[in-house]
Amino acid sequence: MANEAFFTEAIDSLVNHDKDAAQDVAKRAIAAGVTPQDIMQNGFVVGIRRVGDQFDEGEVYLPELMLAAAAMEAAMEICNAALPEGESETRGVVVMGTVEGDVHDIGKAIVCAYLRANGYEVHDLGRDVPVDDFVDKAEEVNADVIGASALLTATMRKQAEILAELDDRGIRDKYKFVVGGAPCTPEYADSIGADTYAADANDGVRKIEKLLGIK
């Protein structure tokens, strides 16, 4: 079976939101001698991007996006397990959480899942996260990106406080800072000095790719 046929199957498994099919083609491709990197980059990554495009166009909705993300994560586990030790691939390291005083978690959890499906190492701090915890975790894991979600207008100020803490520690330039959540806007992100605003999971992945110079 030519590599291209495996790539097509991998793409189709995600477009069809089929976790079992994604795991099956990952196993068969690797057993046939396709490198984990090839089946990921030429198959599954293409597939998850296609689903993301469909989501942007309104052709699929959040449940399908999440099913595709779950299928992608399952395939990634198989591919990463087949890599030599220490060669597990990641596109970047992201620390993500919902700010202190805010217990809304669903949207942020979706963004984390979709980032993982797109090859990022994600550290999900959960909800009601103190300012210092964002910064401490980013330092601990040598993060590339810090993402802060706020679903209440009363907690949006905590996003600005994270930036202030980064400034106070003299490490603001080490990290790309992304804000999201229902009350946030691009204009608000600009006003507090964030690097970008993410409207949803797919938009978040695209914006982070742009910030990190990933194509």
N, C-alpha and C positions, 0 to 999 in steps of 0.2 A: 504493500500500500504506500503510495507516494506521500511525501510529507504534506503536500498541498491538500490531500484528501483529509488528513488528520486536522489540518488547520481549519478546513471548512466545517468539519464536524464540531470542533471546539467552538467556533463562532456560532454555529447553529444551536449548540446546547445552551448558550447564554441567551441568545435571541428568543429561544423557546422556554427560558427560565427553568431548565431541567437539570437539577443537581445530580441526579443519578447518571444522566448522559455525560455531564461534564467530568465526573469522576471516572467514568468508564473510558472515555477517550483519552484522558490524561494518562491512565494506567497503560492502555494499549499503545499509545504513541511512544511512551518511554520504553516499554518492552520491545518495541520495534526499532529502537535506536535513535529516535528523535530526541534531541537534547531538551532538558527541561526549559532552558532559556528560549529555544525556538518555539515550542508549543505554547509557551506563555505569551511571548511577544507577537507571534504571527497568528495565533489562534485566539486565546482567551482575552488578551488585551484588546484586540480588534473587536471581539464580540461585546465586551462590556462597554466599549466606547459607542458601539452601534446602539446598544440599549439606552445609553445616556442621551444620544442624539434623538432617539424615538421619544424619550421622556420630555426633552426640550420641545419637541414638535407636537406634544400632546397625543402621540400615537399609543403610548403606554402610560400607566399611572404608577403611583407610589408602591402598591403591592407587587407589581411586576418588577419594578426596579429593585426592590428588596429581595425578591426571589432570585433574580439574576445575580445580585451581590452575594447571596448565600451560595449559589452554584460556583461563582468565581472563587470564593474563599475556600470551598472544598477542593477545587482543582489546584489552587495554589498550595495547599497543604501537601498534596501528593507530589507536585513538582518540586517544592522546596526540600521535601524529604529525599528526593532523588539527587539533589546537588551534593557535591563533596562537602564534608563538614566545614563550617565556617564560610560557606559561599552562598548562603541564603540571601536572595536579592531583596533589596528594599529601595524604593524610589525617594524616600525621605522619612524623617522622623517627626511625628506630629504629637503635641500634647494638647488635649482637648478637654473642656469641662464647661459646666453651667455655673455661672458666677454665684458668689455668696449671697444668700437671701432669696435665691430662686430655686425652686424644686422641680421645675419643668425639665424633663429628661428625654422625651421621645425623639424630638427633632435632632438633638445632639447625638443620640445613639444611632440614628439613621445615618447621619453624616459620618460617624466613626466607622460603621459597617461598610459604607460605600468607599471610604478612603482605603480601608484594608483590602477591599476587593480590587482596588486599583493599584495595589502593591506598596502601600505605605505602612510603616510601623507606627501604630497608633497607641498612645497611652491615654486611656479614657479615665479621667479623674472623677467622673460621676457628676453629681449635682450639689449645689450649695457649697461650692469650693472657695475657700479663702484666697485672697489675692496672693499671699506668699506661697501657697501651694502650687499655683501655676508656675511661678518663677523657679521655685526650688526643684520641681520635677523637670522643667526644661533644662536646667543646669545639670541635673543628675543624669539624664539620658542623652545629653548633647543634642537636643532637638533642633530642627530646622524651622519649625513653625509652631506657634502657640495660637490655638483657637479658643475664643471665649464666647459662649452663648448667653444671651439674656432675653427672657420672654416677657419681662415686666419692665415698664418704663422706670419704675422705682429702683431697679437693679442695674440699669444700663451704666450708671456712674462707676460701677465696679470694673467695667471694661477699661474705662479711662484710668482707674486706679492701678490696674495691672501695668499699663504703659508707664505710669508714673513710677512704679516700683522698679521697672526695668531701667528707667532713666536714673533713678536714685542709686542703683547698683552699678551704673556705668556700662550696662550690657544691652542697651536697647538695639544696637546695630547687629547683634548676634542673631536676632530672630525676626522672622516675618510674623506679623500679628494680624489675625483675621477675626472679624466679628460677625455674628449672625444672630438671628432671632427675630420674631415678629415685629417688634417696634424699631428695629434697626434699618437704616437706609444707607446708600452709598455716601450721601451727603454727611450723615452722622459719622460714618467711618472716617471720612476726610477731616471732620471737625475735631476729632480726638487724636488724630495722628496715626490711625491704624493703616496697615498696608493695603487692605482691601475688605470688602463686604461680600459675604456669600449668601445668596438668596435661598438656596436649597442644597441638597447633597451633591447633585451633579455640578451645579455651579461652583460649589466649594472645591471639588476636585480640579475643575478647569482653572479656577483662580490660583490655586496652590501650584499647579503645574506651571503657570505663567510666572508666578513669583520666584519659583526655583529654577526657571529656565529649562523645564522638561518638555520635550516634544512628544 
